[in-house]
Every structure is written in C-alpha cells, then in structure tokens.
Amino acid sequence: MTCTTLPFTRPTTPAAKCLHLIRLQDLTSRSELVQATGLSQPTVTRAIAALTEAGLVNERTDLTRSTGRGRPTIPLELAEPDPIYGGIAVGTDFTYVAVFDLRGRTLRCVDLELPVASMTPDDVIQHLMAALNRLTAGMQRRLAALGVTTSGTVTEDGTVIAVNLGWDGVDLAGQLREQFSVPVEVTSISAAIIGSEMQSNLDLGDGPIMALFADDSIGCAVSTGDGVQPIRVKRHELTTRGLLERIHKPGLATLLDAVQDSSPDTRTALDERARDLGSLVAKLSTEHAPSTVVIAGSAFIDDPHAPAPFARTVRAEMEQAPELRMIPTHAEVVRDIARAAALDLVLREPLTVAAS
C-alpha cells in the first residue's frame, strides 16, 4: 500500500474529510458534511458512496426524515467494519499494546514490563509481536494496520534512534511489517500526541498544534500543512536523567524520588527545570506560532508542582501565549498515542487502507 500523505496530515481527500466528521458524531447528513467541509454536494455524495461501498459508513434509512420539498434526509453513521487496528506505545520500562476499532474504542490491551535499554532490539520486537498475537487471538477480525510510537528520532522509513532506549538505527517498521503483512507506521511520541488532538477535533481547519513530551527524553513536534514535523531539541539537562545529574544526591534514582525529597535544593532544581521547559516552549512557540501546545510526560505528571511555574514562564515570555493543555496521566498518554498511531493510516487514506 502506498500512502500519498505524511503521518498525521489533516484529512485532505473528500473521503477522509467526511469520515473524520462522521466518526466523531453519532449521526450526520450529507448536507451537514457539505457545510462542515466546504466541499460541493456532488463531491460529498461521491465520497459517501465510496465510503459506504468500502464498509466504513452506513446509511440509516430507518431514520430517514422529510424536510419538505426535495429529497428526504438520510442520516449517516460510522459502520462497524470487521478490520481492527493495532497500536503500540514503546516506553523506557513499560510498553502498551492495544487493538482498536475504527471509532477508537479499545478492544483489548496489555501493559508489558520491558526494560528496553537492557534488552536487544530483536528481543524487544519479539515481545511486541507475541503480545499483539495474543491480543488478536480468537477475535476473528482482520488486523488492517499497525502504528507504533517511540521516543527519539524516527526516520521516514520507520527506523528509530533513541538514546534512552539504547536504539541506534533499529528497523522497527520493517520487522513488524514482515511479521504481520500489514501497513506499519512508526512515529515519535510528540507527533502522536498531535495526531491524537487532530483525530478528536471536529474542526478540520484548526491552527497549528505543538506538542512537548518531557520524560526520560525530550520530544517536540508541530503540525504543518504537510503533516507533523519534528522539532529537534537537544537539551539533556531537561530530561529526567539530566535533572537527577544536576541534583546529584545519593538515594535519588527516579523523578518520584526527587519529588518526594524534602530538601529545598531539590525542589529548587525541579522548579528550575519546569521554568526551563516553559522557556523552551515560549521560544519554540514564537518560531512556529501554534494555536495550542499540548504537554505530557513525567516532568508534568509525576511532579504536581511543575505545571504552574511552567505555564507562568510561557505566559511571561510571550506577548500572546498559545492555549496550553496537559495530558494528566500516564495511562491517558499511552492510550492516546497508541490509538492515534493505530488509526492514522486509515483516517488519512481510508479508501486505500480498506482496499488493501
């Protein structure tokens, strides 16, 4: 299968635009889609015909309503197609594997305890394959696509370079594609955070979105008209390991250890990191002008005092700060990014994926 758009590109084809709006609502109509997309009535009609033939959309003829003169209105809804979509969120110590339906509902999921940096890449990939095979066993539904998110840098062909994982040129996409014989997409965590925001937003033409993931690694990305682009940030001192090295106190092995430490010096270092992350976002927001910045990761989740100085710094260093949003828990982060990666291909190119 050949895709013509980059990961997490906003819907561009008439079929993709219509499917995006239909899956986020219980019922809609062709006329409402015309208004929401700006497409012509014939273009929407052709798109719905193609989506219906592909088994992605249903007409609710039982709910047909007359609006006076002209043809009656037949509501449309998302179908319940047979295919399912796999999503994997690779973490430093834990990895989340799940399968989703087209609406994004989690059908099955599992958390794997995998200390990735102390394992060979081949062993990690074997664990991922085994977990996905266990999840799909007995479901009698076809796996149509697989999406994976990971820290570090991901090349266009799905090769991963992630210092915190000990990966340097791991061909994650190629091995998974060979195993499951489905399209496989590998993206960064920050890109998938943006993808999740796009997939849940009814507004097809919303402004640029930027994401900052601050954890064992620092990842940043921004949406553009051509898809989501990574923003390279080399700031080791802002990672969890960099913070702990700065504090340099025996007995502090994790971020939670530092947060629970009663030393004023430790709290000062934590607050400095939060403000430095705020300065980073302010600088990048000035360059890229996002309407929204989504933050996630242990730097904000595990340290409840960090979001306030972070936000104050962003607003203090910008004349017009973007909207700041935070994904509040680890569970929500991994579910959201795994789902975004799993569904990205079918939502960008629904007719191509349905035909494969």
Helices and strands as residue ranges (DSSP letters): H 14-23, H 30-37, H 41-53, E 57-59, G 61-63, E 76-78, E 84-89, E 94-100, E 106-113, G 116-118, H 121-136, E 143-150, E 153-154, E 159-162, G 163-165, E 167-171, H 172-180, E 184-188, H 189-199, E 209-214, E 218-224, E 227-231, G 236-238, H 240-247, H 255-260, H 264-288, E 292-296, H 298-301, H 307-316, E 323-326, H 330-348, H 350-355
